[in-house]
Amino acid sequence: MTETLTPVLGEATVEELRQAIRGPIVTPEDDGYDEARAVWNGLHDDRRPALVVQATGVADVSAALGFARSHDLPVAVRGGGHSVAGFSTVEGGIVIDLSKMRGVRVDVAARRAYVGGGATWADVDHETQAHGLATTGGLVSTTGVGGFTLGGGIGWLMRKHGLACDNLLAADVVTADGRIVRASDTENAGLFWGLRGGGGNFGIVTEFELALHPVGPIVYAGPIFYPAEAARPLLRLFRDWSAGASDDLTGFVSLMTAPPLPVIPEQWHGEKVAAFVAVSPGAIDEAAAQVSDFRTVAEPIADLAGPMPYTAMQSLLDPLWPKGINAYFKATNLASLDDALIDSFCELHLGAPGPQCEIHVHQMGGAVGRVPEGATAFADRSMPFVLNAVTGWHDTGAADEHIAWARAVNDTAADSSTGRGYVNFLGDAGAGRSSYGPETYERLTALKREYDPSNIFRLNQNIEP
Ligand SMILES: Cc1cc2nc3c(=O)[nH]c(=O)nc-3n(C[C@H](O)[C@H](O)[C@H](O)COP(=O)(O)OP(=O)(O)OC[C@H]3O[C@@H](n4cnc5c(N)ncnc54)[C@H](O)[C@@H]3O)c2cc1C
């Protein structure tokens, strides 16, 4: 019965945990084990945890953590399960899965959302948009609030309202020693600093308190697609435009392959294209005027930018990035985007090994840049752009060429990088130190020693105690 459980665990021991926990506990012997252990990135789906604990509340989380400690089991914490580097699963260990903790309560008067540690952005948008409110969430709505917010959180509202971590007002946290604490500007302020960019290094957040803003329900949004030949002038325009764009708008360029969607003319399906997207929660007319140059920089293949429901924009990309796809990302913060770098991106785009190889350039600045450097653990605020080389593939034999391509895109930007990278966009483990830079990393290390000296939370861009 127990041959696939780790040797230290017998049925009786697991039964002990069942008595302490209200949520389901799934072991390799149970029906539904493969579903329970599955994470978003198929590349990491071979891992077989000894236990998946589907916690239903703070007490379950604390008990599961205590069990892991006393049985010396490696711990993976799972929010939305979207970790590109595969941090939310673990071979032979315990997964503390928060996906049953997805409640979202909105305090309309205070403009706050109280969000369960396992909620996705779709959960948050659904509840908050019922009140015409929103906060910065991900470009794909199935992404978890947990990992996203703790790492920083780049999204369509960020230049107006800040990163997701800038909208974090407080958090309920289960620490490595099982304590249940609150972190905010006034309680455990050091921990609160670390939660805003330091990833899951310091504890398990069971509830996020997030600031909300009036948004939509209709916003200016949507992609404009161009032929790949237009990528050079598009990126140049994007660079120059970004410097003076209103904070209402958050812009983005993707060098990609046209997906087979009915909104794109059929002859372009599967062809290399470039896309520009800008989202504005501000006045529709003003947003349209601000992006008018993007309508003349080249003849668009398909122009889908205009008024649309905010929730439609938030889920527009979901079908392109389904659970189970193999994926690898590599990213760096760009201090500049000069013509030579644009040329390199365009060449690499044309040589991409598969249809889901995308060069993303995110426009930063605005409210993100106005937070003082070092005020949060997401410390590098200087960059005008963030580069993310994103790859996805279904044929398992295609991993090496996709990973090599993403690394080549990143390498070509080395001279233009600030030297830092955004932890949530990194497909490799072990990039913590270089992502944060020496000063922030030192402060994070001191915090890690205080809150997790034995490094129980090590499946993340790890801060070594
Ligand atoms: C398709 C896709 C689209 C994305 N788009 C964006 C984007 O637009 N902007 C952006 O900034 N990033 C984006 N990302 C990256 C994303 O922010 C990270 O993958 C993030 O870690 C996902 O969070 P999660 O909760 O879903 O992940 P998980 O895999 O569940 O967790 C990731 C890490 O966070 C920890 N963690 C999760 N929840 C908690 C919690 N409640 N308490 C403590 N630790 C926790 C985990 O232990 C793990 O170390 C995207 C990723 C994917 C796969």
The ligand as an ORCA input file, in Angstrom:
! r2SCAN-3c Opt
* xyz 0 1
  C       1.013     31.765    -18.201
  C       1.743     32.671    -17.264
  C       1.539     34.028    -17.339
  C       2.195     34.888    -16.460
  N       1.986     36.226    -16.570
  C       2.586     37.054    -15.697
  C       2.337     38.445    -15.734
  O       1.558     38.934    -16.535
  N       2.974     39.225    -14.843
  C       3.817     38.718    -13.901
  O       4.344     39.476    -13.101
  N       4.066     37.406    -13.846
  C       3.472     36.570    -14.716
  N       3.744     35.236    -14.659
  C       4.697     34.743    -13.673
  C       3.989     34.535    -12.353
  O       3.937     35.761    -11.659
  C       4.734     33.529    -11.479
  O       4.784     32.308    -12.147
  C       4.076     33.374    -10.122
  O       4.965     32.757     -9.263
  C       2.801     32.597    -10.200
  O       2.162     32.543     -8.961
  P       1.306     31.253     -8.582
  O       0.745     31.457     -7.238
  O       0.386     30.904     -9.695
  O       2.442     30.153     -8.601
  P       2.843     28.923     -7.683
  O       3.536     27.995     -8.619
  O       1.710     28.410     -6.919
  O       3.870     29.582     -6.694
  C       5.025     30.270     -7.127
  C       5.921     30.561     -5.939
  O       5.228     31.366     -4.998
  C       5.057     30.681     -3.769
  N       3.688     30.941     -3.313
  C       2.547     30.886     -4.031
  N       1.504     31.248     -3.291
  C       1.977     31.516     -2.060
  C       1.383     31.948     -0.845
  N       0.076     32.171     -0.750
  N       2.189     32.150      0.231
  C       3.525     31.938      0.137
  N       4.139     31.521     -0.981
  C       3.372     31.319     -2.065
  C       5.319     29.227     -4.100
  O       5.806     28.517     -3.022
  C       6.349     29.320     -5.190
  O       7.625     29.517     -4.662
  C       3.095     34.353    -15.520
  C       3.306     32.982    -15.440
  C       2.637     32.153    -16.304
  C       2.893     30.684    -16.227
*
